[in-house]
Amino acid sequence: MRIIAGGNHPERNKAIVILSNYLGLRAKELAALKIGDVLEHDSIKKVLRLVAVVHQGR
């Protein structure tokens, strides 16, 4: 996490690492996420729903 903190966008990079590691999201799934997929009324959603096209490898 120290390497991530030293980059140009530390908050974004930390969020990407957390989503990838703790939720098991792949790069394609992470790249397809929009702010509205993760946040609702300025708080993190309890459930993230991925669009079928994103996680079926198409």
C-alpha positions in Angstrom: 0.0 0.0 0.0 3.0 2.3 0.4 3.7 2.2 -3.3 0.0 3.1 -4.1 0.1 6.0 -1.7 3.0 7.6 -3.5 1.3 7.7 -7.0 -0.6 10.5 -8.7 -4.0 9.2 -7.7 -3.6 7.4 -4.3 -7.3 7.3 -3.4 -8.3 5.8 -6.7 -5.5 3.3 -6.7 -6.3 2.2 -3.2 -10.0 1.7 -4.2 -8.9 -0.4 -7.2 -6.7 -2.6 -5.1 -9.3 -3.1 -2.4 -12.1 -3.9 -5.0 -9.8 -6.3 -6.8 -8.5 -8.2 -3.7 -11.5 -8.2 -1.4 -14.2 -8.6 -4.0 -12.3 -10.6 -6.5 -13.0 -8.3 -9.4 -10.9 -8.6 -12.6 -9.3 -5.8 -14.5 -12.1 -5.7 -17.1 -14.8 -5.6 -14.3 -12.9 -2.8 -12.5 -12.5 -0.8 -15.7 -16.3 -1.0 -16.4 -17.3 0.3 -13.0 -19.0 3.7 -12.8 -19.2 5.9 -9.7 -22.9 5.1 -9.5 -22.1 1.4 -9.4 -20.3 1.8 -6.1 -21.7 4.9 -4.4 -25.3 5.7 -3.5 -26.2 8.9 -1.6 -22.5 9.6 -0.8 -22.0 6.1 0.8 -20.7 2.8 -0.5 -23.3 0.4 -1.6 -23.6 -2.9 0.3 -24.2 -4.8 -3.0 -22.4 -4.3 -6.3 -24.2 -5.6 -9.4 -22.1 -6.3 -12.5 -23.6 -6.1 -15.9 -23.6 -9.6 -17.6 -21.6 -8.4 -20.6 -18.8 -7.3 -18.3 -18.2 -10.5 -16.4 -19.0 -13.1 -19.1 -15.8 -12.3 -21.1 -17.6 -10.8 -24.2 
